[in-house]
């Protein structure tokens, strides 16, 4: 776990390196943004798009700003 955002520009191509099977949801690109919740538990904010390579560094920066506010108010409820 690096704590850095992960961009998956072509899910079907890139995910096959790590998992077997094809996603049935039809999302081609994904952005995964890890963050720490209020009490320190790690969580991941996921964003999906049906088109390949749709996320930019600007998208990541804007979402990280949003997540910084979210992490302050998110309780560590997931177990």
WOWO-V466602 format. One record per residue. N is the residue number from 1. RES is the residue in one letter. OMEGA is omega in whole degrees, -180 to 180 (999 if undefined). Layout:
n:N res:RES omega:OMEGA
n:N res:RES omega:OMEGA
This chain:
n:1 res:X omega:-178
n:2 res:X omega:-176
n:3 res:X omega:-179
n:4 res:X omega:178
n:5 res:X omega:177
n:6 res:X omega:176
n:7 res:X omega:174
n:8 res:X omega:-175
n:9 res:X omega:179
n:10 res:X omega:-173
n:11 res:X omega:-177
n:12 res:X omega:180
n:13 res:X omega:-174
n:14 res:X omega:-177
n:15 res:X omega:-179
n:16 res:X omega:176
n:17 res:X omega:-172
n:18 res:X omega:-178
n:19 res:X omega:177
n:20 res:X omega:-180
n:21 res:X omega:-178
n:22 res:X omega:178
n:23 res:X omega:-180
n:24 res:X omega:-177
n:25 res:X omega:177
n:26 res:X omega:178
n:27 res:X omega:-177
n:28 res:X omega:180
n:29 res:X omega:-178
n:30 res:X omega:173
n:31 res:X omega:-178
n:32 res:X omega:-176
n:33 res:X omega:180
n:34 res:X omega:176
n:35 res:X omega:178
n:36 res:X omega:177
n:37 res:X omega:-174
n:38 res:X omega:-177
n:39 res:X omega:175
n:40 res:X omega:178
n:41 res:X omega:179
n:42 res:X omega:176
n:43 res:X omega:180
n:44 res:X omega:175
n:45 res:X omega:-175
n:46 res:X omega:177
n:47 res:X omega:-176
n:48 res:X omega:174
n:49 res:X omega:-179
n:50 res:X omega:179
n:51 res:X omega:179
n:52 res:X omega:173
n:53 res:X omega:-176
n:54 res:X omega:-176
n:55 res:X omega:-179
n:56 res:X omega:175
n:57 res:X omega:177
n:58 res:X omega:177
n:59 res:X omega:-180
n:60 res:X omega:-179
n:61 res:X omega:180
n:62 res:X omega:180
n:63 res:X omega:177
n:64 res:X omega:175
n:65 res:X omega:177
n:66 res:X omega:-178
n:67 res:X omega:178
n:68 res:X omega:175
n:69 res:X omega:180
n:70 res:X omega:-176
n:71 res:X omega:179
n:72 res:X omega:-176
n:73 res:X omega:-178
n:74 res:X omega:178
n:75 res:X omega:178
n:76 res:X omega:-176
n:77 res:X omega:-177
n:78 res:X omega:180
n:79 res:X omega:999
